[in-house]
């Protein structure tokens, strides 16, 4: 009687199918590249586990039992399914396909995505991008929890257990009201920030922290302000309204200054800026795939920031 808990192995099923196909133990063993005793043991174990005889053995020939004939197609289908499973897994391992959850910080997403998403579809047609826009700290938490696979953020993150792939760098540009005395300058020293009313993004935005770091390097302390903005678009519109000036990444300039009365000023070399990168979990086995995605994002980002 068969043991209901018994589960045949693929090796046992391969032995059964090979003997059934070749009707000869020696030939079947050679085709499977195993010894004949190993083949015989695998078949015997299968029959014992099932509690039925599949093959009649004699010194002159090999015959199929009724049970063996009945179960042969099932065995073949099981092996075909297993082979397809391995083949599919191999394909998934060598290429990107299916959902890809990509996080981007708010000072990148609106400016890079219009060019990035079509490029992703063209270069990686088997993936389905899912975009998550959020601040750096929350993107890092999402990476650790598995909620997203990749994040485009400013480097370095100094987060243990995560891999950082440098993508591109971009300069900071000073946005001023139209007609401002600095409008059109391309040789600003960083020290000039000491004399300017700098508008900042709200807490949690890395651009705020980068602006504060730059101000500190010039011994500048942005004045306290009741103006609070959670988006770069709002800060820039406050500049147009005469509330102050602000620093924006070069990739954002065209979009954010297209509506309103603005002036642009640039810093002298070495220009202040930021380094962008792609971050993923160090435990991921898809580092090569993610590096390929990073190369594409880097090309698109550098083009937009150029």
PEHUSUL-V508179 format. One record per residue. PHI is phi in degrees with one decimal (* if undefined). NEAR is the number of other C-alpha atoms within 10 Angstrom. Layout:
<<PHI:NEAR> <PHI:NEAR>>
//
This chain:
<<*:8> <-70.1:11> <-82.6:10> <-62.4:9> <-87.7:8> <-69.7:12> <-124.4:10> <-66.1:15> <-88.1:11> <-64.1:14> <-63.5:15> <-66.4:21> <-66.5:19> <-64.9:20> <-62.7:25> <-61.4:27> <-66.2:21> <-65.8:21> <-65.7:23> <-63.8:20> <-74.6:12> <-97.5:14> <51.8:17> <-158.0:16> <-65.5:22> <-64.0:16> <-65.7:15> <-62.3:23> <-63.3:20> <-64.1:13> <-65.6:13> <-86.6:14> <60.3:10> <-130.5:13> <-76.7:13> <-62.9:16> <-60.3:12> <-64.1:13> <-62.2:25> <-60.8:18> <-65.9:13> <-62.9:21> <-67.5:23> <-62.8:18> <-65.8:15> <-64.3:23> <-63.9:19> <-65.1:15> <-64.4:17> <-78.4:18> <78.3:14> <-140.8:14> <-92.5:16> <-102.2:23> <-129.8:21> <-93.9:11> <-107.1:13> <-146.2:8> <-71.2:5> <-109.0:6> <-158.0:10> <-118.5:16> <-121.2:16> <-86.3:17> <-80.7:14> <-60.1:11> <-63.6:12> <-61.9:20> <-61.7:14> <-66.2:12> <-92.9:14> <-62.0:18> <-62.7:12> <-63.2:12> <-63.4:19> <-62.7:16> <-62.8:11> <-63.9:15> <-67.1:17> <-63.4:12> <-64.9:12> <-64.4:13> <-64.9:12> <-65.8:12> <-61.0:12> <-64.9:12> <-64.0:12> <-64.4:11> <-61.8:11> <-63.0:11> <-66.3:12> <-65.7:13> <-71.5:14> <-99.9:11> <-146.8:13> <-87.0:19> <-153.6:15> <78.1:11> <-64.4:12> <-132.0:15> <-91.8:18> <-115.2:21> <-97.0:28> <-139.4:23> <-74.3:22> <-64.2:20> <-89.7:23> <-121.7:18> <-50.8:18> <-65.9:16> <-100.7:21> <-96.9:20> <-59.7:17> <-56.5:12> <-92.8:15> <-72.5:19> <-62.5:15> <-62.0:12> <-67.2:15> <-62.1:18> <-62.4:13> <-74.6:10> <-83.3:13> <-126.2:16> <-66.1:13> <-90.0:14> <-96.3:16> <-119.6:15> <-69.4:16> <-123.0:11> <-99.7:17> <-125.1:19> <-100.3:18> <-164.0:20> <-71.5:18> <-55.9:21> <-59.6:16> <-74.0:14> <-65.9:25> <-64.0:24> <-65.2:12> <-67.3:18> <-61.8:21> <-65.7:16> <-82.5:11> <88.6:13> <-70.7:15> <-134.1:21> <-97.0:21> <-137.8:26> <-142.1:27> <-99.3:26> <-141.2:28> <-79.3:25> <-100.7:18> <-85.3:14> <-95.1:15> <56.8:9> <-103.3:11> <-66.7:8> <85.4:11> <-114.2:17> <-100.9:19> <-108.7:23> <-112.9:19> <-59.1:20> <-114.2:23> <-162.4:22> <-117.6:19> <-146.8:19> <-79.7:20> <-93.6:23> <-120.4:22> <-90.2:24> <-100.3:25> <-126.6:28> <-64.5:24> <-57.0:17> <85.3:12> <-63.9:15> <-62.5:11> <-91.3:18> <-56.7:17> <91.5:13> <-68.8:14> <-130.2:15> <-135.0:13> <-69.1:16> <-80.1:15> <-60.5:20> <-61.8:15> <-65.5:12> <-62.0:22> <-63.6:16> <-103.8:10> <-118.3:16> <-81.7:16> <-83.8:24> <-92.3:24> <-119.4:27> <-69.5:22> <-68.9:17> <-55.2:13> <101.5:14> <-87.0:20> <-65.7:20> <-64.7:24> <-60.8:16> <-63.6:15> <-66.1:17> <-65.5:22> <-63.9:17> <-62.1:14> <-65.4:18> <-63.2:19> <-63.6:15> <-63.6:13> <-105.7:15> <57.1:13> <-102.4:19> <-124.0:18> <-56.0:18> <-66.6:11> <-61.4:10> <-139.9:11> <-82.3:6> <-74.5:12> <-127.8:14> <-140.9:16> <-100.3:14> <-135.5:14> <-64.5:22> <-60.1:15> <-68.2:14> <-59.4:25> <-64.5:28> <-67.7:18> <-66.9:20> <-62.5:22> <-59.7:21> <-83.7:14> <82.9:14> <-85.3:18> <159.2:18> <-127.7:24> <-152.4:24> <-99.4:27> <-132.6:21> <-65.2:21> <-57.1:20> <-62.7:23> <-95.2:21> <-60.9:19> <-60.6:11> <-67.9:12> <-77.9:20> <-105.4:17> <-75.9:9> <-126.6:11> <131.9:14> <-101.3:15> <-128.5:22> <-124.3:21> <-124.4:20> <-133.4:20> <-118.5:23> <-89.0:19> <-74.0:13> <-69.0:11> <-75.1:9> <-71.5:16> <-70.1:18> <-172.0:20> <-142.4:17> <-108.1:14> <-100.0:22> <-150.2:22> <-107.2:26> <-120.7:29> <-143.1:25> <-68.4:22> <-68.2:14> <-81.4:10> <-68.9:12> <-92.6:10> <-109.6:17> <-57.3:14> <-64.5:13> <-62.4:13> <-67.0:19> <-63.6:18> <-65.7:14> <-63.3:17> <-61.2:22> <-60.6:16> <-67.2:17> <-61.5:24> <-61.5:22> <-64.7:14> <-66.1:21> <-62.4:23> <-63.7:17> <-65.5:13> <-68.2:18> <-80.0:18> <-78.5:12>>
//
